[in-house]
Amino acid sequence: MSTNTPSYMILDLWMAFGFDSLEFNAYITEQGPCHTWGKLLDIARGIRTPCAQQVDNEDNWCVLVEGHEGPCYGQDDVGAPNDLLVKYYTLKGGVV
Protein backbone atom coordinates (compact mmCIF):
# COMPACT_ATOMS: atom_id res chain seq x y z
CA MET A 1 0.00 0.00 0.00
CA SER A 2 1.30 3.43 -0.92
CA THR A 3 2.09 5.88 1.85
CA ASN A 4 1.54 8.88 -0.43
CA THR A 5 -1.65 10.87 -0.18
CA PRO A 6 -3.39 10.68 -3.57
CA SER A 7 -3.47 14.04 -5.29
CA TYR A 8 -7.23 13.81 -5.90
CA MET A 9 -7.76 13.81 -2.11
CA ILE A 10 -5.52 16.84 -1.74
CA LEU A 11 -7.33 18.62 -4.58
CA ASP A 12 -10.71 17.83 -3.02
CA LEU A 13 -9.71 19.44 0.28
CA TRP A 14 -8.06 22.33 -1.62
CA MET A 15 -11.31 23.12 -3.39
CA ALA A 16 -13.41 22.61 -0.24
CA PHE A 17 -11.57 25.58 1.28
CA GLY A 18 -12.34 27.72 -1.76
CA PHE A 19 -8.92 27.78 -3.38
CA ASP A 20 -8.82 28.11 -7.16
CA SER A 21 -8.45 24.70 -8.77
CA LEU A 22 -6.35 26.25 -11.53
CA GLU A 23 -3.67 27.18 -8.95
CA PHE A 24 -3.45 23.65 -7.54
CA ASN A 25 -0.96 22.08 -9.96
CA ALA A 26 1.53 24.92 -9.68
CA TYR A 27 1.33 24.93 -5.87
CA ILE A 28 1.65 21.17 -5.40
CA THR A 29 4.50 20.99 -7.93
CA GLU A 30 6.41 23.74 -6.11
CA GLN A 31 5.64 22.70 -2.52
CA GLY A 32 5.19 18.96 -2.89
CA PRO A 33 2.19 16.83 -1.93
CA CYS A 34 3.20 16.25 1.70
CA HIS A 35 3.66 19.95 2.44
CA THR A 36 0.42 20.82 0.64
CA TRP A 37 -1.53 18.14 2.51
CA GLY A 38 -0.08 19.27 5.84
CA LYS A 39 -0.97 22.92 5.23
CA LEU A 40 -4.52 22.00 4.27
CA LEU A 41 -4.84 19.93 7.43
CA ASP A 42 -3.60 22.94 9.44
CA ILE A 43 -6.57 24.87 8.10
CA ALA A 44 -8.96 22.02 8.84
CA ARG A 45 -7.68 21.66 12.39
CA GLY A 46 -7.44 25.36 13.02
CA ILE A 47 -4.07 24.82 14.71
CA ARG A 48 -3.01 28.43 14.47
CA THR A 49 -5.12 31.38 13.62
CA PRO A 50 -3.33 34.29 11.99
CA CYS A 51 -3.77 37.76 13.42
CA ALA A 52 -5.44 38.77 10.12
CA GLN A 53 -5.41 42.48 10.92
CA GLN A 54 -5.26 44.64 7.83
CA VAL A 55 -1.78 46.00 7.09
CA ASP A 56 -1.06 48.81 4.61
CA ASN A 57 -3.80 48.01 2.09
CA GLU A 58 -6.96 45.96 1.73
CA ASP A 59 -5.19 42.87 0.33
CA ASN A 60 -2.38 42.68 2.88
CA TRP A 61 -3.20 40.88 6.15
CA CYS A 62 -0.99 40.24 9.17
CA VAL A 63 0.68 36.83 8.84
CA LEU A 64 1.70 36.52 12.50
CA VAL A 65 -0.14 34.29 14.94
CA GLU A 66 -3.19 35.78 16.63
CA GLY A 67 -2.34 37.42 19.96
CA HIS A 68 1.24 38.28 19.00
CA GLU A 69 2.99 41.21 20.65
CA GLY A 70 4.33 44.11 18.65
CA PRO A 71 3.46 45.42 15.21
CA CYS A 72 1.62 43.51 12.53
CA TYR A 73 3.52 42.30 9.49
CA GLY A 74 1.86 41.52 6.20
CA GLN A 75 3.01 39.23 3.45
CA ASP A 76 4.55 42.24 1.72
CA ASP A 77 6.76 42.77 4.79
CA VAL A 78 8.01 39.21 5.26
CA GLY A 79 8.00 37.83 1.73
CA ALA A 80 5.80 35.27 0.10
CA PRO A 81 5.74 32.17 2.32
CA ASN A 82 3.25 30.23 0.20
CA ASP A 83 1.34 29.79 3.42
CA LEU A 84 -2.11 28.43 2.66
CA LEU A 85 -3.40 29.64 6.02
CA VAL A 86 -2.73 33.25 5.03
CA LYS A 87 -4.23 32.63 1.60
CA TYR A 88 -7.31 31.03 3.15
CA TYR A 89 -7.95 33.95 5.51
CA THR A 90 -7.30 36.41 2.70
CA LEU A 91 -9.96 34.61 0.62
CA LYS A 92 -12.33 34.92 3.55
CA GLY A 93 -11.70 38.68 3.72
CA GLY A 94 -9.51 38.45 6.80
CA VAL A 95 -12.37 37.08 8.84
CA VAL A 96 -11.17 34.55 11.38
N, CA, C and O atoms as CSV, one atom per row, in Angstrom:
chain,resi,resn,atom,element,x,y,z
A,1,MET,N,N,0.850,-1.193,0.000
A,1,MET,CA,C,0.000,0.000,0.000
A,1,MET,C,C,0.884,1.239,0.000
A,1,MET,O,O,1.870,1.311,0.733
A,2,SER,N,N,0.528,2.195,-0.812
A,2,SER,CA,C,1.297,3.428,-0.924
A,2,SER,C,C,1.105,4.300,0.319
A,2,SER,O,O,0.021,4.358,0.900
A,3,THR,N,N,2.177,4.969,0.705
A,3,THR,CA,C,2.095,5.883,1.847
A,3,THR,C,C,1.853,7.323,1.395
A,3,THR,O,O,1.724,8.220,2.228
A,4,ASN,N,N,1.791,7.547,0.092
A,4,ASN,CA,C,1.543,8.882,-0.434
A,4,ASN,C,C,0.055,9.199,-0.426
A,4,ASN,O,O,-0.779,8.335,-0.698
A,5,THR,N,N,-0.262,10.437,-0.113
A,5,THR,CA,C,-1.651,10.872,-0.178
A,5,THR,C,C,-1.998,11.123,-1.637
A,5,THR,O,O,-1.323,11.918,-2.291
A,6,PRO,N,N,-3.028,10.474,-2.168
A,6,PRO,CA,C,-3.392,10.682,-3.570
A,6,PRO,C,C,-3.731,12.142,-3.844
A,6,PRO,O,O,-4.388,12.802,-3.040
A,7,SER,N,N,-3.276,12.630,-4.984
A,7,SER,CA,C,-3.466,14.043,-5.295
A,7,SER,C,C,-4.941,14.414,-5.423
A,7,SER,O,O,-5.297,15.567,-5.178
A,8,TYR,N,N,-5.809,13.473,-5.799
A,8,TYR,CA,C,-7.225,13.813,-5.898
A,8,TYR,C,C,-7.814,14.128,-4.518
A,8,TYR,O,O,-8.731,14.943,-4.414
A,9,MET,N,N,-7.301,13.496,-3.465
A,9,MET,CA,C,-7.761,13.809,-2.110
A,9,MET,C,C,-7.296,15.203,-1.698
A,9,MET,O,O,-8.035,15.959,-1.068
A,10,ILE,N,N,-6.065,15.524,-2.063
A,10,ILE,CA,C,-5.524,16.836,-1.745
A,10,ILE,C,C,-6.302,17.913,-2.491
A,10,ILE,O,O,-6.656,18.943,-1.918
A,11,LEU,N,N,-6.567,17.668,-3.773
A,11,LEU,CA,C,-7.334,18.621,-4.585
A,11,LEU,C,C,-8.741,18.811,-4.035
A,11,LEU,O,O,-9.255,19.929,-4.025
A,12,ASP,N,N,-9.366,17.737,-3.579
A,12,ASP,CA,C,-10.715,17.831,-3.019
A,12,ASP,C,C,-10.737,18.754,-1.805
A,12,ASP,O,O,-11.612,19.613,-1.695
A,13,LEU,N,N,-9.784,18.582,-0.899
A,13,LEU,CA,C,-9.711,19.444,0.280
A,13,LEU,C,C,-9.358,20.873,-0.116
A,13,LEU,O,O,-9.896,21.826,0.448
A,14,TRP,N,N,-8.459,21.024,-1.078
A,14,TRP,CA,C,-8.058,22.332,-1.622
A,14,TRP,C,C,-9.293,23.109,-2.076
A,14,TRP,O,O,-9.473,24.273,-1.721
A,15,MET,N,N,-10.127,22.457,-2.855
A,15,MET,CA,C,-11.313,23.119,-3.393
A,15,MET,C,C,-12.377,23.331,-2.320
A,15,MET,O,O,-13.139,24.295,-2.399
A,16,ALA,N,N,-12.447,22.453,-1.320
A,16,ALA,CA,C,-13.409,22.613,-0.237
A,16,ALA,C,C,-13.154,23.899,0.546
A,16,ALA,O,O,-14.084,24.485,1.100
A,17,PHE,N,N,-11.900,24.335,0.591
A,17,PHE,CA,C,-11.568,25.577,1.282
A,17,PHE,C,C,-11.705,26.800,0.391
A,17,PHE,O,O,-11.474,27.922,0.841
A,18,GLY,N,N,-12.075,26.597,-0.865
A,18,GLY,CA,C,-12.338,27.718,-1.757
A,18,GLY,C,C,-11.156,28.178,-2.578
A,18,GLY,O,O,-11.223,29.222,-3.227
A,19,PHE,N,N,-10.061,27.410,-2.560
A,19,PHE,CA,C,-8.917,27.777,-3.382
A,19,PHE,C,C,-9.225,27.479,-4.843
A,19,PHE,O,O,-9.997,26.573,-5.157
A,20,ASP,N,N,-8.615,28.250,-5.725
A,20,ASP,CA,C,-8.818,28.114,-7.159
A,20,ASP,C,C,-8.181,26.816,-7.652
A,20,ASP,O,O,-6.987,26.591,-7.455
A,21,SER,N,N,-8.969,25.978,-8.284
A,21,SER,CA,C,-8.446,24.696,-8.767
A,21,SER,C,C,-7.347,24.882,-9.813
A,21,SER,O,O,-6.490,24.013,-9.975
A,22,LEU,N,N,-7.370,26.007,-10.519
A,22,LEU,CA,C,-6.353,26.254,-11.533
A,22,LEU,C,C,-4.987,26.549,-10.918
A,22,LEU,O,O,-3.972,26.454,-11.608
A,23,GLU,N,N,-4.944,26.904,-9.636
A,23,GLU,CA,C,-3.674,27.176,-8.955
A,23,GLU,C,C,-3.087,25.920,-8.310
A,23,GLU,O,O,-1.943,25.930,-7.854
A,24,PHE,N,N,-3.857,24.858,-8.273
A,24,PHE,CA,C,-3.453,23.652,-7.542
A,24,PHE,C,C,-2.183,23.015,-8.094
A,24,PHE,O,O,-1.254,22.753,-7.330
A,25,ASN,N,N,-2.116,22.762,-9.388
A,25,ASN,CA,C,-0.959,22.075,-9.955
A,25,ASN,C,C,0.335,22.820,-9.719
A,25,ASN,O,O,1.349,22.212,-9.378
A,26,ALA,N,N,0.313,24.128,-9.894
A,26,ALA,CA,C,1.531,24.916,-9.675
A,26,ALA,C,C,1.960,24.844,-8.215
A,26,ALA,O,O,3.147,24.696,-7.924
A,27,TYR,N,N,1.004,24.949,-7.297
A,27,TYR,CA,C,1.331,24.927,-5.870
A,27,TYR,C,C,1.890,23.568,-5.449
A,27,TYR,O,O,2.925,23.504,-4.785
A,28,ILE,N,N,1.218,22.492,-5.827
A,28,ILE,CA,C,1.652,21.165,-5.399
A,28,ILE,C,C,2.975,20.769,-6.059
A,28,ILE,O,O,3.759,20.023,-5.471
A,29,THR,N,N,3.225,21.259,-7.268
A,29,THR,CA,C,4.499,20.994,-7.932
A,29,THR,C,C,5.627,21.710,-7.204
A,29,THR,O,O,6.704,21.145,-7.010
A,30,GLU,N,N,5.383,22.949,-6.802
A,30,GLU,CA,C,6.411,23.740,-6.111
A,30,GLU,C,C,6.623,23.273,-4.670
A,30,GLU,O,O,7.763,23.159,-4.220
A,31,GLN,N,N,5.544,23.004,-3.950
A,31,GLN,CA,C,5.636,22.703,-2.523
A,31,GLN,C,C,5.697,21.212,-2.204
A,31,GLN,O,O,6.169,20.814,-1.139
A,32,GLY,N,N,5.221,20.401,-3.126
A,32,GLY,CA,C,5.192,18.958,-2.891
A,32,GLY,C,C,3.880,18.539,-2.241
A,32,GLY,O,O,3.238,19.340,-1.561
A,33,PRO,N,N,3.476,17.277,-2.450
A,33,PRO,CA,C,2.185,16.826,-1.929
A,33,PRO,C,C,2.139,16.752,-0.402
A,33,PRO,O,O,1.102,17.045,0.193
A,34,CYS,N,N,3.230,16.369,0.233
A,34,CYS,CA,C,3.204,16.246,1.698
A,34,CYS,C,C,3.034,17.606,2.365
A,34,CYS,O,O,2.243,17.749,3.297
A,35,HIS,N,N,3.772,18.601,1.891
A,35,HIS,CA,C,3.661,19.950,2.445
A,35,HIS,C,C,2.252,20.499,2.208
A,35,HIS,O,O,1.639,21.068,3.110
A,36,THR,N,N,1.751,20.323,0.990
A,36,THR,CA,C,0.424,20.824,0.644
A,36,THR,C,C,-0.640,20.176,1.518
A,36,THR,O,O,-1.515,20.864,2.043
A,37,TRP,N,N,-0.574,18.864,1.677
A,37,TRP,CA,C,-1.534,18.138,2.514
A,37,TRP,C,C,-1.466,18.640,3.954
A,37,TRP,O,O,-2.497,18.883,4.581
A,38,GLY,N,N,-0.261,18.794,4.469
A,38,GLY,CA,C,-0.081,19.271,5.838
A,38,GLY,C,C,-0.659,20.659,6.055
A,38,GLY,O,O,-1.303,20.912,7.073
A,39,LYS,N,N,-0.436,21.553,5.115
A,39,LYS,CA,C,-0.966,22.916,5.231
A,39,LYS,C,C,-2.492,22.910,5.188
A,39,LYS,O,O,-3.140,23.648,5.931
A,40,LEU,N,N,-3.058,22.089,4.331
A,40,LEU,CA,C,-4.518,22.004,4.268
A,40,LEU,C,C,-5.088,21.437,5.571
A,40,LEU,O,O,-6.139,21.875,6.037
A,41,LEU,N,N,-4.391,20.468,6.150
A,41,LEU,CA,C,-4.842,19.931,7.434
A,41,LEU,C,C,-4.716,20.964,8.548
A,41,LEU,O,O,-5.526,20.972,9.475
A,42,ASP,N,N,-3.706,21.839,8.472
A,42,ASP,CA,C,-3.599,22.940,9.442
A,42,ASP,C,C,-4.862,23.794,9.416
A,42,ASP,O,O,-5.378,24.187,10.462
A,43,ILE,N,N,-5.352,24.074,8.220
A,43,ILE,CA,C,-6.574,24.872,8.096
A,43,ILE,C,C,-7.748,24.103,8.693
A,43,ILE,O,O,-8.546,24.659,9.448
A,44,ALA,N,N,-7.846,22.832,8.351
A,44,ALA,CA,C,-8.965,22.019,8.842
A,44,ALA,C,C,-8.964,21.922,10.370
A,44,ALA,O,O,-10.016,21.964,11.008
A,45,ARG,N,N,-7.793,21.795,10.930
A,45,ARG,CA,C,-7.680,21.656,12.385
A,45,ARG,C,C,-7.748,22.991,13.113
A,45,ARG,O,O,-8.050,23.050,14.305
A,46,GLY,N,N,-7.464,24.053,12.383
A,46,GLY,CA,C,-7.444,25.363,13.021
A,46,GLY,C,C,-6.324,25.480,14.047
A,46,GLY,O,O,-6.490,26.126,15.081
A,47,ILE,N,N,-5.183,24.854,13.758
A,47,ILE,CA,C,-4.067,24.816,14.706
A,47,ILE,C,C,-3.601,26.208,15.084
A,47,ILE,O,O,-3.406,26.488,16.267
A,48,ARG,N,N,-3.422,27.065,14.136
A,48,ARG,CA,C,-3.010,28.426,14.466
A,48,ARG,C,C,-3.839,29.387,13.631
A,48,ARG,O,O,-4.017,29.209,12.426
A,49,THR,N,N,-4.319,30.372,14.285
A,49,THR,CA,C,-5.115,31.383,13.618
A,49,THR,C,C,-4.241,32.612,13.416
A,49,THR,O,O,-3.671,33.129,14.377
A,50,PRO,N,N,-4.130,33.082,12.191
A,50,PRO,CA,C,-3.335,34.289,11.990
A,50,PRO,C,C,-4.036,35.505,12.578
A,50,PRO,O,O,-5.255,35.521,12.745
A,51,CYS,N,N,-3.252,36.502,12.882
A,51,CYS,CA,C,-3.769,37.755,13.422
A,51,CYS,C,C,-4.821,38.332,12.476
A,51,CYS,O,O,-5.887,38.763,12.916
A,52,ALA,N,N,-4.521,38.339,11.187
A,52,ALA,CA,C,-5.440,38.765,10.123
A,52,ALA,C,C,-5.900,40.207,10.242
A,52,ALA,O,O,-6.962,40.563,9.730
A,53,GLN,N,N,-5.109,41.049,10.916
A,53,GLN,CA,C,-5.409,42.478,10.919
A,53,GLN,C,C,-4.913,43.068,9.610
A,53,GLN,O,O,-3.879,42.652,9.089
A,54,GLN,N,N,-5.641,44.026,9.086
A,54,GLN,CA,C,-5.260,44.642,7.825
A,54,GLN,C,C,-3.976,45.448,8.009
A,54,GLN,O,O,-3.828,46.185,8.983
A,55,VAL,N,N,-3.051,45.300,7.064
A,55,VAL,CA,C,-1.781,45.998,7.086
A,55,VAL,C,C,-1.606,46.722,5.758
A,55,VAL,O,O,-1.690,46.097,4.701
A,56,ASP,N,N,-1.371,47.992,5.793
A,56,ASP,CA,C,-1.056,48.810,4.611
A,56,ASP,C,C,-2.185,48.971,3.593
A,56,ASP,O,O,-2.540,50.101,3.258
A,57,ASN,N,N,-2.749,47.894,3.100
A,57,ASN,CA,C,-3.804,48.007,2.093
A,57,ASN,C,C,-4.795,46.869,2.278
A,57,ASN,O,O,-4.589,45.978,3.101
A,58,GLU,N,N,-5.863,46.910,1.511
A,58,GLU,CA,C,-6.962,45.959,1.727
A,58,GLU,C,C,-6.623,44.502,1.415
A,58,GLU,O,O,-7.342,43.604,1.851
A,59,ASP,N,N,-5.552,44.248,0.676
A,59,ASP,CA,C,-5.194,42.875,0.333
A,59,ASP,C,C,-3.970,42.369,1.084
A,59,ASP,O,O,-3.397,41.346,0.709
A,60,ASN,N,N,-3.561,43.068,2.135
A,60,ASN,CA,C,-2.375,42.683,2.883
A,60,ASN,C,C,-2.757,42.478,4.343
A,60,ASN,O,O,-3.039,43.443,5.054
A,61,TRP,N,N,-2.768,41.226,4.793
A,61,TRP,CA,C,-3.198,40.880,6.147
A,61,TRP,C,C,-2.012,40.420,6.966
A,61,TRP,O,O,-1.059,39.863,6.421
A,62,CYS,N,N,-2.058,40.645,8.261
A,62,CYS,CA,C,-0.986,40.235,9.166
A,62,CYS,C,C,-0.835,38.720,9.133
A,62,CYS,O,O,-1.813,37.986,9.272
A,63,VAL,N,N,0.405,38.258,8.946
A,63,VAL,CA,C,0.679,36.827,8.842
A,63,VAL,C,C,1.144,36.219,10.164
A,63,VAL,O,O,1.384,35.014,10.236
A,64,LEU,N,N,1.272,37.030,11.201
A,64,LEU,CA,C,1.701,36.516,12.496
A,64,LEU,C,C,0.547,35.833,13.206
A,64,LEU,O,O,-0.616,36.040,12.858
A,65,VAL,N,N,0.865,35.031,14.187
A,65,VAL,CA,C,-0.143,34.292,14.938
A,65,VAL,C,C,-0.980,35.249,15.781
A,65,VAL,O,O,-0.465,36.209,16.354
A,66,GLU,N,N,-2.266,34.969,15.844
A,66,GLU,CA,C,-3.189,35.775,16.630
A,66,GLU,C,C,-2.681,35.925,18.065
A,66,GLU,O,O,-2.222,34.959,18.673
A,67,GLY,N,N,-2.767,37.147,18.597
A,67,GLY,CA,C,-2.342,37.416,19.959
A,67,GLY,C,C,-0.865,37.768,20.077
A,67,GLY,O,O,-0.347,37.888,21.187
A,68,HIS,N,N,-0.185,37.935,18.956
A,68,HIS,CA,C,1.243,38.280,19.002
A,68,HIS,C,C,1.439,39.653,19.632
A,68,HIS,O,O,0.516,40.467,19.680
A,69,GLU,N,N,2.640,39.896,20.110
A,69,GLU,CA,C,2.991,41.207,20.654
A,69,GLU,C,C,3.757,41.976,19.596
A,69,GLU,O,O,4.478,41.387,18.790
A,70,GLY,N,N,3.602,43.277,19.599
A,70,GLY,CA,C,4.328,44.108,18.654
A,70,GLY,C,C,3.516,44.395,17.413
A,70,GLY,O,O,2.328,44.079,17.345
A,71,PRO,N,N,4.171,45.004,16.421
A,71,PRO,CA,C,3.460,45.421,15.208
A,71,PRO,C,C,3.028,44.242,14.346
A,71,PRO,O,O,3.557,43.136,14.455
A,72,CYS,N,N,2.069,44.509,13.504
A,72,CYS,CA,C,1.622,43.515,12.532
A,72,CYS,C,C,2.526,43.563,11.301
A,72,CYS,O,O,3.006,44.623,10.901
A,73,TYR,N,N,2.741,42.395,10.719
A,73,TYR,CA,C,3.517,42.303,9.491
A,73,TYR,C,C,2.708,41.543,8.458
A,73,TYR,O,O,2.217,40.443,8.710
A,74,GLY,N,N,2.582,42.156,7.288
A,74,GLY,CA,C,1.864,41.518,6.198
A,74,GLY,C,C,2.802,40.727,5.317
A,74,GLY,O,O,4.021,40.752,5.490
A,75,GLN,N,N,2.217,40.032,4.379
A,75,GLN,CA,C,3.013,39.228,3.455
A,75,GLN,C,C,4.009,40.089,2.707
A,75,GLN,O,O,5.111,39.636,2.398
A,76,ASP,N,N,3.632,41.337,2.409
A,76,ASP,CA,C,4.548,42.239,1.716
A,76,ASP,C,C,5.784,42.539,2.565
A,76,ASP,O,O,6.849,42.830,2.020
A,77,ASP,N,N,5.655,42.473,3.888
A,77,ASP,CA,C,6.765,42.770,4.794
A,77,ASP,C,C,7.709,41.592,4.983
A,77,ASP,O,O,8.910,41.788,5.168
A,78,VAL,N,N,7.190,40.383,4.940
A,78,VAL,CA,C,8.008,39.205,5.262
A,78,VAL,C,C,8.314,38.332,4.051
A,78,VAL,O,O,9.051,37.354,4.178
A,79,GLY,N,N,7.785,38.647,2.912
A,79,GLY,CA,C,8.000,37.831,1.728
A,79,GLY,C,C,6.868,36.842,1.542
A,79,GLY,O,O,6.015,36.679,2.414
A,80,ALA,N,N,6.872,36.203,0.428
A,80,ALA,CA,C,5.800,35.267,0.097
A,80,ALA,C,C,6.121,33.887,0.653
A,80,ALA,O,O,6.983,33.193,0.113
A,81,PRO,N,N,5.438,33.473,1.730
A,81,PRO,CA,C,5.739,32.171,2.321
A,81,PRO,C,C,4.998,30.999,1.698
A,81,PRO,O,O,5.217,29.851,2.084
A,82,ASN,N,N,4.127,31.277,0.742
A,82,ASN,CA,C,3.252,30.233,0.205
A,82,ASN,C,C,2.474,29.549,1.316
A,82,ASN,O,O,2.253,28.338,1.284
A,83,ASP,N,N,2.069,30.327,2.285
A,83,ASP,CA,C,1.337,29.791,3.421
A,83,ASP,C,C,-0.148,29.760,3.094
A,83,ASP,O,O,-0.780,30.804,2.934
A,84,LEU,N,N,-0.697,28.564,2.995
A,84,LEU,CA,C,-2.107,28.428,2.656
A,84,LEU,C,C,-3.019,29.004,3.731
A,84,LEU,O,O,-4.136,29.418,3.421
A,85,LEU,N,N,-2.577,29.041,4.978
A,85,LEU,CA,C,-3.397,29.640,6.022
A,85,LEU,C,C,-3.643,31.115,5.734
A,85,LEU,O,O,-4.769,31.597,5.853
A,86,VAL,N,N,-2.591,31.827,5.356
A,86,VAL,CA,C,-2.728,33.246,5.026
A,86,VAL,C,C,-3.627,33.403,3.814
A,86,VAL,O,O,-4.501,34.270,3.789
A,87,LYS,N,N,-3.413,32.562,2.807
A,87,LYS,CA,C,-4.232,32.635,1.599
A,87,LYS,C,C,-5.702,32.351,1.920
A,87,LYS,O,O,-6.594,33.017,1.394
A,88,TYR,N,N,-5.947,31.371,2.776
A,88,TYR,CA,C,-7.311,31.027,3.155
A,88,TYR,C,C,-8.007,32.209,3.838
A,88,TYR,O,O,-9.134,32.557,3.487
A,89,TYR,N,N,-7.334,32.820,4.809
A,89,TYR,CA,C,-7.952,33.947,5.515
A,89,TYR,C,C,-8.067,35.174,4.630
A,89,TYR,O,O,-8.966,35.993,4.825
A,90,THR,N,N,-7.170,35.315,3.658
A,90,THR,CA,C,-7.296,36.409,2.697
A,90,THR,C,C,-8.536,36.183,1.829
A,90,THR,O,O,-9.278,37.126,1.553
A,91,LEU,N,N,-8.766,34.932,1.397
A,91,LEU,CA,C,-9.959,34.605,0.622
A,91,LEU,C,C,-11.229,34.908,1.395
A,91,LEU,O,O,-12.239,35.322,0.825
A,92,LYS,N,N,-11.164,34.696,2.701
A,92,LYS,CA,C,-12.330,34.919,3.554
A,92,LYS,C,C,-12.442,36.373,3.999
A,92,LYS,O,O,-13.245,36.696,4.875
A,93,GLY,N,N,-11.630,37.258,3.392
A,93,GLY,CA,C,-11.697,38.677,3.717
A,93,GLY,C,C,-11.107,39.007,5.071
A,93,GLY,O,O,-11.506,39.984,5.704
A,94,GLY,N,N,-10.152,38.194,5.525
A,94,GLY,CA,C,-9.508,38.453,6.796
A,94,GLY,C,C,-10.337,38.057,7.990
A,94,GLY,O,O,-9.927,38.274,9.130
A,95,VAL,N,N,-11.500,37.478,7.750
A,95,VAL,CA,C,-12.374,37.077,8.845
A,95,VAL,C,C,-11.873,35.772,9.432
A,95,VAL,O,O,-11.681,34.794,8.710
A,96,VAL,N,N,-11.665,35.753,10.717
A,96,VAL,CA,C,-11.169,34.549,11.384
A,96,VAL,C,C,-12.344,33.792,11.969
A,96,VAL,O,O,-12.158,32.739,12.580
